[in-house]
Each structure stands twice: as C-alpha cells, then as structure tokens.
Amino acid sequence: MRQPTEQALEVTTDTSTADSEIIIIDDDPGFSFMLKDYLASTGKWKAELFTNGNAFLKNYRSHDTRKIILDYEFAEGPSGLVTLQKIKERNPLAIVIMVSGQDDLERAVETLRKGATDYFLKTNKTVFANIVCSLNKLHEMEKNKWN
C-alpha cells in the first residue's frame, strides 16, 4: 500500500493587494480618478468607481465591508443623502465618508446624523489627505477592535 506523500504547495503573496477596498461614488470623473490614484499611491488602498448611488446599490449587500466615499450631490438619480440612507438600511455598520463641493454646516451635520462617518469638502486643498487620514484611523480602530 502506497503512503500518501505531502507535496509543497506554492504560495504567493501579492504585496500590491490593498489592505481594504474602497468604493468611490461620485459623478465628477476628475475628482473620482484623482482620488482613486491618490489612494493607490499610498500602497494601501484600491478603489472601485461608481457614477451614482443607483449603480452602486444594485449589487450592494448587507455583509459588504468595503468603505464608501460618497458625494452629496448628483446630477442624476438620488442624492448622496438618499443613497446614504439606503446603504444604512441594508448595512447599519457601513462606513461612509461623505464629500461635497458645498460648504454648508447644516448639510454636514445632517449627513453625520444620518450615519456618515466623516464629512469633507472637495474644495479643501487637503481633502485627499484628510480622507486617507480618516481611512487609516478607521482601519486602526477595526484592527484594535479584534485585539
């Protein structure tokens, strides 16, 4: 009778794979692509782009753990606030960072009350760095939660 032999499996690790996946929902292609590139340049985050909330919500499920960067205002379809509410209905634990071109304190407070994790102005020169800082903070909090 032959004895089973162990064979070494080839294991590869792809160091270019991001720690976490980010969703960017924004109808401004300039902002979206620049943010996606900025996130990729950190070597830590990769992003997928959607031009409106409806396109994203088609396949969004309650167990989805991707972090979402969501524009407040869209030319077509539901607003970012409506999209935020639908995301939170499906997944109350979803992490959603809102971005807006409008400097409106009431709008910012409203989105935070509806469940957004953070709110940043697109017009701020440091918006990309602020988003990455927020993502890093959230990542550390998740990591420490399991320790």
N, C-alpha and C positions, 0 to 999 in steps of 0.2 A: 504494500500500500504506500502510495506516494504521500509524503508530508507536504502540506501547503507551505509555500515559500513566501516570505514577505518581500515585496518589491517597493523600493522607494518611490514615492510619488513626487513628481516635480511640482514644487510650489513656487509660484511667482508672486511677488508683491509689487503692485503698481504704485510707486510713490507719487505719481501725478494725480492720483484719485483724490478728490476733495474729501475732507472730513464730513462735510454735510452738504446737502443740496439746497439751493435757494431757488425760489420762484420769484420772478420779477413780472408784475402785471402792470403794464404801462403802455399807453398808446403813442408815446413820444419815442420814436426809434433812436434818436440821438442820445437821449438820456439812458434808455434801456441798454443799448450796446456799450456805451461808455461805462455804465455801472457794472455790466457783465464782465467787461475787460478788467476793470479795476478789481473786482472780486477775484478773478482768475489770477491777477498779478500778485495777490497775497500768497498764492500757492496753497490756499486752504479751502477756498470756496469755488464751486462751479454752479452756474445758474442756467435756468431754462426760462425762456421769454414767452409771455402771452400778451396780446394786444388789448384784451378786455376781460372783464370778470366772467362773462358767459363762456368764453373759450376755455378758461381755466376750470370753471365749476363743472363742466361736462364730465370730467374724469376724477374730480376730487372726492376722496373718501375720508371717512371719519378717523381712520387709523394713520393717515398721512402725517409724517413728522417733519416734512420739509418746512423751512422757514419762508415766509412770504413777505415780499416787499410790494406794496400795493399803492398805486396812485389814487388820489382822492377824486379826481375828476376825469371823465372820459368823454370824447366827442360823440360816441355811440354806445348804446347799451346802458346798463345800470351804473350808477355812480359807485365810487370806491366804498362809500359808506354802506350802501345796499349790499355790495359784494362782501364786505367785512361781516355784515350781519349773517349772510348766508353761510360763509365759512364757519363762523362761530356756532351756528345752529348745527352744522354737521360735526364740527370738532371744537368743543369748548376750550380745549387745550392748545389750539393752534396759535402759533407765534406769528403775528402780523405787524410789520413795521409800515406805517403809512408815510407817504411822501406827497407833498403838494407844492404847487407853484404859488399858492396864495398865502400870504402872511396874515392869518386870521386866528387869533387866540381861541375864540369860541369854537371854531371848526376843529382845532387841535384837541381841546378839552372834550368835545363831543365824541371824537374818534377814540380817545382813551377810555371814556366811559362805556363805549360800545365794545371794548375789548382789545383795542390795539395795544401793542407792547410799547411802541415808541412812535413819535411823530417828528418828521424832519422836513425842512423847507428845501425844495430843489434849488432855489436861488442862492442858498448859502454856499460859499466857496468851499467849505469843508464837508459838504453833505456826504460824499462818498466815504471819507474818513470816519465821519460820525456813524454811518451805517455799519461799517466794518467794526468799529468800537462796540456798538450795540450787539452785533452778532457774536463777537468774541466774548463779551460779558455773558450773553445768554448761553453760549457754549460752555463756559466755565461753570455757570450755575447748574446746567444739566449734568456735567461731569461730577460735580461735588454732591449732587443730589443722590447719586448712586454709591458714593463712598461712605 
